[in-house]
Structures are given as structure tokens and as C-alpha cells.
Amino acid sequence: MDVDLRKLRYFVAVAEELHFGRAAARLHIAQPVLSRQIRALEGELRAQLFVRDKRSTALTEAGRQLLEDARPLLASASALRRRVATAARGTSTFTVAFMPGITVTAAVRAFSSRYPDVSVELLRTTWDDQVEVLHDGRADVSVVRLPVDRRGLSVRPLFAEPRVAVLRADHRLAGKESVRVGDLADEHLLNDPDAVPEWRDVAVELREGAAPRRREFRSVEEKLEHVAAGRGIAVIPRSTSEYYTRPDVAHVPVEDLPPNEVCLAWVAARRSRLIFAFAEILSSV
């Protein structure tokens, strides 16, 4: 049995919205059509994917498993279309993604010198999409900051750097040479808790079970605006703090946080000579 990618896209929309009406609006199709497609998918897979009543929609165990597997499959299909479209245009493009604070200029120049017929494009990423851009084909390689989900990826270590706490300029600890996690455990951490698991562990212990709240920020600049406004603190790599300097925030090293590891990542199934060449160059500059 072949899996219909269109039905998978419909399924993911419903699974993420947990509401057939909102999913139908998101997909720009009629709700009865969406319901028929989901029933057809359940029939093809011989598994019930949702439990529905008049008040709610929930995933079954089979539905949760399909959602976990469907997302990377759809991303791979998107990547395939992107690469085929590029090849059909007769252009050779190599896209390097990178996180804020990381400089890839020297490696890109060396790569362009070795492959002058290849057009190199750069893509700035965030904590949320630094791996996603590989799976969906927007980038060939990505310079990432750990931790990341390594499933389906080849990951090559590059270097590590200390992390600092970013505080409002008039914060009580702003003038310190360094601080420890415990010194700031009562502060509101603006990072995704998964990005600083060590902080989460200490904060939970000191706060007797209160974990940092997850916040969504589209950029480092947005996060710094919240710090400057006194709405919390952030933990960022030293190079990022040096790149984003401003007078209303202060940077203080956190001595008991391990360094941030920077790596080059790419989709493990790809065997592109350009990927391996860039990895070699980046490791040597």
C-alpha cells in the first residue's frame, strides 16, 4: 500500500489543531471533505487515528505514532521537490544555514573559491528551525547549537563556547564577574527550557517543583527587548552576546553552566560531494 502524502498533510493539520473545523480552514478545504479523507486514511492504515465526540478530538496511540512519523516524511517530500526544482532550472545552489552569533564567512569564501560555479546562499535560523531547514530542504547544511534532535542527521562537532546570562543593565547582579545558576534561579528565564536543561533542573529543585515557562521568541533581538524591559533574563552563548551589544543590558558569565557546543549538521541520507567538501573546509578554517 502506498501512503498518500496529501492525506498525511490533512492528518497532520487535524492532529496539530485537534479540531476538524480549524484544520479545514487552515487547509482551505471544506470540513466534510477533510473528514472523508481522514476516514479513508484510517481505512488504508487499518487503524483509528482520532477519538471524536461533540466536544473534543483526541489522538489515539496509533495517531500519535503516525504524527511522529508523518512530520519527517512530509519534510523529506518537501526537500525532494525543492532539490528537483533547482536541478530542473539548471542551477547549482548550496545553502548554508547558521545560528545567530556564528560567522561562516571564511568557510563560504574558501568553498566558493573551490567551487566557483556553485552559488552559495546563506540562511539565518533560530532555535526552533535550525534542524527543520535541513529536513524540509531549505538548507544543505546547518551550523547548529546543541542540543538538537539528531534523528536522521549527521552531526560533526566544531567548537564550544561559554554561556552568559543577559540581564537588564540595572539588575542587582549586572556588575558581577560571574554568577551561578542558583543566583538567578528565582528569575524568569526567557529561553525555551529545553535549551538550558541544567537551569531547569536547578530551578525546579530550588523552587520546589516550579519549572521555567516556555516562551516563544522569533529572534535574539526580541528576547533582548524583553530583558531590557525587565520581563526576565536569558542565557545565550558568548559570541551571540558579543554580537548583540546594547547599553540597556549586561552580560555576566554563568560559571556552572557547561559550554554551548556548535556543530555542523546535514541529512545523513544525503551523499552530496558538496556537503562533505563544506564540512571539511569548515572544520579547517
N, C-alpha and C positions, 0 to 999 in steps of 0.2 A: 504494500500500500504506500502510495506517495503522499506525503504531507503537503497540504495546500497552504502556501505561505500567506495567502490573503486571509484564510480562516484563522491562521495563527495570529496575524495582526489584529483581527477582530477580537480574538480571545484575550490577547494582552490588554487591549483597551478596556474590556469589561473587567478583567482581573485587577487592573490598576484603579479603576473607578469604583468597582463593586456596586455598580448601578447601570442598568441597561440603557436607561434614558440618557444619562450623561455620556456614556460610551458612544451611543449612536450619534449624539450631537458632535462629539469630538471627531468621529469618523465621517461625518456628513452623509449619513445614510439613515433610512427610516428604521425605527426600533423593531417593527415586525421582521424586517429583512435581517437585522442583526440576530434576533432570537432564532430565526430559522438556520442561519449559518452556524451558530453555536450548537444547536441541536444536531446539525449534520456532522460537525466536528466530533461531538460526543459519540455519534453513531459510528463514525470511521475509526475512532480510537477505542470504541467499546468500553468507555469509562464515563462516569458522571463527573463533570468538572465544576459545577456550581450547585449549591443548595439555595433555592429561592423560595421566599414567601412574600406576602404582601408588604412586608416592612423592610426586608433586608435581602442582600445577596452575599453569599459567602463561598469561598473556595473549598472544595473537598481536598483530601490528601492528594488525589490524582491531579487536581487542578493546581495545587501548589507545586507539584513536581513539574508539570508542564510549563508553568510560568518560569521556573528556574531554567529550564532547558530552552524555552522558546526565545527568550531575550537574546542570548548569544547567537542562536540560529538566524534570527532576523537581522542582527547586526552583521553577520557574515554575508548574508544575501545582499545587504546594502553595500558592503565593501566590494563585493564582486561586481555589482553594477557600476560602481564608481570607477574601478580599475579598467573594466571593459570599455566604458565610455571614453576614458582617457586614451586607451590604446587605439580606439576607433578614430579619434581625432588626429592620430599620428604624432602626438606629443609625448615627450618623456619628462615626467614630473616626479620629483621626490619631495615629500613633505615631512618636515621635522617639527614636531610639537615640543613645547618646553613649558615648564612651570615658572611663575614669577620669581625673579631674583637670579635665575640661571642664564648664563651667557653661552651661546653656541656659535658665536661669530667666527672664531678661529677654525673650528671644525668645518663649518659651512664653506669658508673660503678655501680650505685645503681640499674639500670634496669637490667643489666647483672647478678647481684647478685640474683635478684628476679627471673629472667627467664634464668637460665644457659643453657638451651637447644636452646635458640634463638640466632642466630648470628646477631650482631649489625654492620651495615655498616654506614659509615659517608660520606656525600656528601656536598662539599663546593659549595655554589651557588653565584650568582651575583644579582644585582638589576633587571636584565631583566628576570631571570628564577627562582627566589625564590618561586614563586607560580606555575609556569609551571611544575616544577618537581613533584608537587602533582597531578596535573590533568593528566599527562601522565604516572603516576605510578612509576617514578624513586625513589620517596621517600614516606614514610608513613606519616611522619610529617616534618614540616619545621619551623625552628626558623627564623622568618621574621622581617624585619624592615618596619614599615609603612611609607607612605601609600602603600597599595596593593589593588588589585581588590578582594573584599571579596565574590563575587558571587560564590555560591556553596561550600563555606568554613565555617568551624567553626574556630573562632579566639579567643584565650584566652590571655589576657594581661599578661605580665611577669614583665617588668620593663621599666623605661625610663631613658635616659641619655642625658647630654648636647651635643650640636654640636659645632664643631670648624671649623674655616677657615684654610685651608692649603695654605701657601704662600711660595714663594721662600725665601730662608734664608736672602737675602739682600733686601727684599721688604721693602718699606717705613714704613709699619705697623707691621713688623715682631716682634718688641720688645715690643709691647703694651700688657698690662694686659688683655685687651678685646677690641673688636670693635663692631660696629653696622652695620647692613646691608647697611645702607646708606653710610657708609665709603668706602664700596667696590663695590658699585653699578655700577661704571664705569669699573670694571674689567670684563674680560671674564670668565664666570662661566663654568667650565668643566663638571659639573653634568648634568644629564638629568633634564630639568626644572621641570618635574613632581615630582621629588624627593625633590625639595626645592621650593614649590609653593609660600611661603612667600617672598623669594628672588625675584622671578619672578614678583610678584605684585609691590614690591618697585622699582625694576629696570625699569619696564615699566613706572611707574609714573615719576621717575627721568629722564629717557631717552626719555620721551615724546613718548612712544609707541614702543620702541625697546625691544623685548623680547630676553632672552638668547637663543643662538643657541644650538640645540640638538647635542651632540657628542656621539659617540659610543666607549665605552671602555670595554675590556674584563675582566679587573681586577683592583684592587686598585693600584697594582704596576705600571700598565701602566698609570693610572691617575697621580700618583705621579711623574712619569718621565716627563710628560708634565708640571706639576707645577714647577719642578726643572729647566726645560728648559726655564721657563718664558713665557709659552704659555697660562697661565691663572691661576685661583685659583680653589679650590674645597672645598666643605663643607662636612664633614664626622663626624660620631659620635665619641665621645671622646675615647671610648675603641678601635676603629679602629685606631685612631691617635696614641695611646699609643703602639699598636701592631706593627704598621709600622713606626718606628722611623728611621730617616736618617739625616745626618748633613746638607744637602743642602736644606732642607725645614723646615719651622717653623709652629707651631700650635698656633692659637690665638682663645680663646673663642669668640663666637658671642652672645652677651648678649640679643639681642632682637629676637632671633630665639627660638621657643618652643623646648623642648627636643624631641629627637627621641624615639619613642615608639617601644619596642621589644615585639613580641607576638609569641605564638605557634599556627600554623595553620595546619589543615588537612581537607580532603574532607568530607563535612558534611554528605554525604550519607553513609559513612563507619561506621560500628558499631563494630570495632575491639577492643577486650579487651586489646590488647597490646597498642593501641593508647591511650586509656583512662588511662591505667596504667602509660605510659610515661608522659602524661600530668600531672597527679597527682604528680609524682616524680619530674618533672622539676619545678613545682610550689612550691615545698617544700625545694629544695636544695639552 
